[in-house]
């Protein structure tokens, strides 16, 4: 299973002081030397972390393939088509959210989504859809003609955190998961089984399968066992650990878990 490293949170730290420190590009060679297989970045409409110049610089300097996450907003799609990353992952986006909260709402009647996919394909950019793990979403992704799907693992990650950590006692607790330990375990097992079944279906339909969102050094082990998933895109937990261990070691630690 390949590891894609999302380096957005390095830009978050930089933007906190509005200076070029840490230098976003310094991460690229470290990711490559540590064995990452892909660089993932998200160009949000509000430019809260990654900036347009960052994308240009990453594409110019990365020896690894670049996966550019973006919304289906036409001006953003035009930027992506012009820059031509190796892959574009289309994600939902809300200005008020802290991070992407769920999968993309997709349908064969969504003309903006269809136009975005067609433009990207015309620019020879592979397309991935960031989706919730449902049969309908996978089947619709196939109909839309994309090469990849990325399964949103946020619900799994939240359930895991509520069950195995002290999250229920903090302001970061997810209120909908304020359940008993037995109920949390049942929900977690159900979500994991759903991810497995959807991954099998996607592979049977000929889609390449990635997964990501909320994955960390504790909860990734069960996701790694889903053999149909080819790639994990992980960012926040790696960058958070790097504060204490360094980025190279943080990636090595995650790669050891991903590779079993």
C-alpha positions in Angstrom: 0.0 0.0 0.0 1.4 3.4 -1.0 1.6 6.4 1.4 0.7 9.8 0.1 1.8 12.6 2.5 -0.5 15.6 2.7 1.7 18.6 3.6 -1.1 21.2 4.0 -0.4 21.6 7.7 3.1 22.8 7.1 1.4 25.7 5.2 -1.0 26.1 8.1 1.9 26.7 10.5 3.5 29.1 8.0 0.3 31.1 7.5 -0.1 31.4 11.3 2.6 34.1 11.2 2.3 35.1 7.5 6.0 34.4 6.9 7.9 31.9 4.7 8.8 29.8 7.6 8.7 26.8 7.6 9.4 26.7 3.9 6.8 24.6 2.2 9.2 23.2 -0.4 11.7 21.9 2.2 9.3 19.1 2.9 9.4 17.6 -0.6 12.8 16.0 -0.5 12.2 14.8 3.0 9.0 13.0 2.0 10.8 11.4 -1.0 13.8 10.2 1.1 11.4 8.8 3.8 9.7 6.7 1.2 6.4 8.5 0.5 5.0 7.7 -2.9 3.0 10.9 -3.4 2.6 14.5 -2.3 -0.9 15.6 -1.6 -2.0 19.3 -1.2 -5.3 21.1 -1.1 -5.8 24.4 -2.9 -8.9 25.7 -1.1 -11.0 28.5 -2.4 -10.3 30.7 0.6 -6.5 30.0 0.3 -6.3 29.4 4.1 -3.1 27.5 3.8 -1.8 26.4 0.4 -1.4 29.3 -2.0 -1.3 29.3 -5.8 2.4 29.8 -5.8 2.8 26.8 -3.5 1.2 24.6 -6.1 3.4 25.9 -8.8 6.5 25.4 -6.7 5.5 21.9 -5.6 4.8 20.8 -9.2 8.1 22.3 -10.3 10.2 20.7 -7.6 8.6 17.4 -6.5 10.1 14.2 -7.8 7.0 12.4 -6.5 3.6 12.5 -8.2 1.4 15.3 -7.0 -2.3 14.8 -6.0 -4.0 18.2 -5.9 -7.2 18.3 -3.9 -9.7 20.9 -5.0 -13.4 21.9 -5.1 -15.4 21.8 -8.4 -15.6 25.6 -8.5 -14.9 26.5 -12.1 -12.1 29.0 -11.5 -10.3 26.4 -9.3 -10.7 23.8 -12.0 -9.2 26.1 -14.6 -6.2 26.6 -12.4 -5.8 22.9 -12.0 -6.1 22.3 -15.7 -3.5 24.9 -16.4 -1.0 23.4 -13.8 -1.6 19.8 -14.7 -0.9 17.8 -11.6 -0.7 14.0 -11.8 -4.1 13.7 -10.2 -6.9 16.0 -9.1 -9.0 14.8 -6.2 -12.4 16.6 -6.2 -13.6 17.3 -2.7 -16.5 19.2 -1.1 -15.7 22.5 0.5 -17.4 24.8 3.0 -15.8 28.1 4.0 -16.8 27.6 7.7 -15.4 24.1 8.1 -12.1 23.4 9.8 -11.4 20.5 7.5 -13.3 18.5 4.9 -16.3 17.1 6.8 -17.6 14.5 4.4 -17.6 13.0 0.9 -18.5 14.8 -2.2 -22.2 14.7 -3.1 -22.1 13.2 -6.6 -24.7 12.3 -9.2 -24.9 11.9 -13.0 -27.1 15.0 -13.1 -24.4 17.3 -11.5 -23.4 19.4 -14.5 -20.7 21.3 -12.6 -19.1 18.0 -11.6 -19.4 16.5 -15.0 -17.8 19.6 -16.6 -15.0 19.6 -14.1 -14.2 15.9 -14.8 -14.3 16.5 -18.6 -12.0 19.6 -18.4 -9.5 17.7 -16.2 -9.5 14.7 -18.6 -9.1 17.0 -21.6 -6.0 18.4 -19.8 -4.7 14.8 -19.2 -5.2 14.9 -15.5 -6.4 11.8 -13.7 -9.5 12.4 -11.5 -10.4 11.0 -8.1 -13.6 11.6 -6.2 -13.5 12.0 -2.5 -16.6 10.0 -1.5 -18.4 8.5 1.5 -18.2 4.7 1.5 -21.6 3.9 0.0 -22.6 1.7 -2.9 -24.4 4.5 -4.6 -21.3 6.8 -4.5 -19.0 4.1 -5.9 -21.4 3.1 -8.7 -22.0 6.8 -9.6 -18.2 7.4 -9.6 -17.9 4.6 -12.1 -20.6 6.1 -14.3 -18.8 9.4 -14.2 -15.7 7.8 -15.7 -13.1 8.7 -13.1 -10.0 6.7 -12.5 -9.9 6.8 -8.7 -12.0 7.2 -5.7 -10.8 8.2 -2.2 -12.9 6.8 0.6 -13.7 9.3 3.4 -12.5 7.6 6.6 -13.6 10.5 8.9 -16.5 8.6 10.5 -14.3 5.6 11.2 -11.6 7.8 12.6 -14.0 9.7 14.8 -15.6 6.5 16.2 -12.2 5.1 16.9 -11.1 8.2 18.7 -14.3 8.3 20.8 -13.9 4.6 21.7 -10.2 4.4 22.4 -9.2 7.9 23.7 -10.4 10.5 26.1 -12.1 12.5 23.4 -15.5 12.4 25.0 -14.1 14.5 27.9 -12.8 17.3 25.6 -14.3 20.0 23.5 -13.2 18.0 20.4 -15.7 15.3 21.1 -18.1 14.4 18.2 -21.6 14.9 19.8 -23.3 12.4 17.5 -20.9 9.7 18.9 -21.7 10.4 22.5 -22.6 6.7 23.0 -21.8 3.9 25.3 -18.6 1.9 24.7 -20.6 -1.0 23.5 -22.5 1.2 21.0 -19.3 2.8 19.8 -17.7 -0.6 19.2 -20.7 -1.8 17.3 -20.7 1.4 15.2 -16.9 1.2 14.6 -17.1 -2.5 13.5 -20.0 -1.6 11.2 -18.1 1.3 9.6 -15.0 -0.8 9.1 -17.0 -3.6 7.4 -18.6 -1.0 5.2 -15.2 0.3 4.1 -14.1 -3.2 3.3 -17.3 -4.0 1.3 -17.2 -0.8 -0.6 -13.5 -1.2 -1.4 -14.2 -4.7 -2.9 -17.0 -3.3 -5.0 -14.9 -0.4 -6.3 -12.1 -2.8 -7.4 -14.7 -5.1 -9.1 -15.9 -2.0 -11.1 -12.3 -1.3 -12.1 -11.8 1.8 -9.9 -8.5 2.5 -8.1 -9.1 2.9 -4.4 -7.5 5.4 -2.0 -8.6 6.3 1.5 -8.0 9.1 3.9 -9.2 11.6 6.5 -8.5 11.4 10.2 -6.1 8.5 9.9 -3.3 8.4 12.5 -0.7 6.1 14.1 -3.4 4.3 16.2 -6.3 3.8 13.9 -4.6 3.1 10.6 -3.8 -0.6 11.3 -7.3 -1.9 10.5 -7.5 0.2 7.3 -4.2 -1.2 6.1 -5.6 -4.7 6.2 -8.1 -3.8 3.5 -6.2 -5.2 0.5 -8.2 -3.4 -2.2 -7.1 0.0 -0.9 -4.0 0.9 -2.9 -3.1 4.2 -1.2 -3.6 6.2 2.0 -3.3 10.0 2.0 -2.4 11.1 5.5 -1.3 14.6 6.7 -2.3 16.1 10.0 -1.1 13.2 12.2 2.3 13.0 10.4 2.9 16.7 10.6 1.8 16.8 14.2 4.2 14.0 15.2 7.0 15.7 13.2 7.0 18.6 15.7 8.5 16.2 18.2 10.3 13.6 16.1 11.1 15.4 12.8 9.3 14.9 9.5 11.6 12.2 8.2 11.1 10.0 11.3 7.3 10.7 11.4 6.9 9.5 7.8 9.1 6.4 8.4 7.0 5.6 11.4 3.8 5.8 9.4 5.3 3.8 6.5 6.1 1.0 8.8 2.5 0.8 9.9 1.2 1.1 6.3 3.5 -1.6 5.0 2.6 -3.9 7.9 
